[in-house]
Amino acid sequence: MEEAIQAQLKKQGLPPQQVTVLILDKCTAPKITGLNGFAELAKLSINNAGVSSLENFPNLPKLTKVI
């Protein structure tokens, strides 16, 4: 999961604190990890990621949509 996040950061050319949309589709991981510091994240896409737990999911106050 964290490798996919880093790839998205590189693709967007933004630091985590400025990212508003994060697409992690088909990134196979049972848990969502590595989202600390994404204070502006409003949309998270995890289609076909195989996530089975939201344990330790960080507080993301601006997150309004999870797909």
N, C-alpha and C positions, 0 to 999 in steps of 0.2 A: 504494500500500500504506500509506504513512504517513498519508494522509488518512483511510483506513478505520480505522486504529489510533486516530487522534485522535477520530473519531466514536464508537468503542467506549468510549474513556476518558470522554468527555462523558456517554454514555448510562449508564455504570456509576457515574459520579461519584467515581472513585478515581484516585489518582496511579498511574503505571506500577508502582512498587515494591510496590503492594498488590493488583494484579490477579492472580487465579489462573486465570481462564478468559478466553480471547480468541477471538472468533468473527469470522473474516475471510472467510467464504464468499462466493463470487462476486466477490471483489475481484481483478480481473485484474492480475497482475504476474508477470513472469518470475522474480523473485527476492524472497525475504523480507527486507525491510529495516525498520529502525525499532524493533527489539525490544530494543535495549540498555536496561538499567534495569528490565526485567521480572523481577526476582529471584525472585518468588513464583509465576511462571507455571507451572501444572501441566498445563493442557490448551490446545492450540492447534488450532482448526478452520480449515482452508483448502480446504474442498470447492469444486471448480469454480473455483479461483483461477488456474489456468494456471501454477502455479509449475513451473519447469523446472530450477532450480538451488538448491542449498543453500549456495552459495559465500558465505563471510563470515557464515554463520549464527552468532549469538552463543552463548556458553556459558550455558545456562539449566539450572542443576543440579536444579531441582525439576520440570522438564518431563518428564512421564511418558506423555503421550498426544498424538499428532498425528493428526488425522483429515483 
